[in-house]
């Protein structure tokens, strides 16, 4: 579990940690009994080769933020990409 921006991988911007913390604080201020946030930074690389020749290379990245909160006996969830 990451509890400060200093523990996060280099790929995640420190501002993303601030947004996640603000989302949790807002949920708690709005009456949630529990709230958490999850930052995701996903990277994918692929290569295609045929008979020893590289045919294609690709690299993709995706980032997002998910927040869940417990209000009364119900769970709520919201997510944002990029």
C-alpha positions in Angstrom: 0.0 0.0 0.0 1.4 3.4 -1.0 0.9 6.1 1.6 2.9 9.0 0.2 4.1 10.2 -3.2 7.7 9.3 -2.2 6.8 5.6 -2.3 5.2 5.6 -5.7 6.9 4.3 -8.9 8.5 7.1 -10.9 5.9 6.7 -13.7 3.1 8.0 -11.5 3.0 11.8 -11.2 3.0 13.2 -7.7 -0.1 15.3 -8.7 -2.0 12.1 -9.2 -1.4 11.2 -5.6 -2.8 14.6 -4.5 -6.0 14.0 -6.6 -6.5 10.5 -5.1 -6.1 11.9 -1.6 -8.5 14.7 -2.3 -11.1 12.3 -3.7 -10.9 10.2 -0.5 -11.1 13.3 1.7 -14.2 14.5 -0.3 -15.9 11.2 0.1 -15.3 11.1 3.8 -16.5 14.8 4.2 -19.7 13.9 2.2 -20.5 11.3 4.8 -18.8 8.1 3.7 -17.8 5.7 6.6 -14.9 4.4 4.5 -13.2 5.5 1.3 -10.1 4.5 -0.7 -8.5 5.4 -4.0 -6.5 3.3 -6.4 -4.0 4.7 -9.0 -3.2 2.5 -11.9 -0.3 3.0 -14.3 -0.3 0.2 -16.9 2.3 -0.3 -19.7 2.3 -2.9 -22.4 4.9 -3.7 -25.0 4.6 -6.1 -27.9 6.8 -7.3 -30.7 6.1 -9.4 -33.8 8.8 -11.2 -35.6 8.9 -13.6 -38.5 11.8 -15.6 -39.6 14.1 -13.5 -37.4 12.9 -10.2 -38.8 11.1 -7.8 -36.6 7.8 -6.9 -38.2 6.2 -4.6 -35.6 6.9 -3.0 -32.3 4.3 -1.3 -30.1 4.2 0.3 -26.7 1.0 1.6 -25.0 0.4 3.2 -21.6 -2.8 3.8 -19.7 -3.4 5.5 -16.4 -6.5 5.9 -14.2 -7.9 6.6 -10.8 -10.6 4.5 -9.0 -12.4 5.6 -5.9 -14.8 3.6 -3.7 -16.8 4.6 -0.7 -19.1 3.0 1.8 -22.1 5.1 2.6 -24.5 3.5 5.0 -24.6 -0.1 3.9 -24.0 0.6 0.2 -20.8 0.8 -1.8 -20.2 3.4 -4.5 -17.4 3.4 -7.1 -16.2 5.9 -9.6 -13.3 5.8 -12.1 -11.5 8.2 -14.4 -9.0 7.5 -17.1 -5.9 9.6 -17.8 
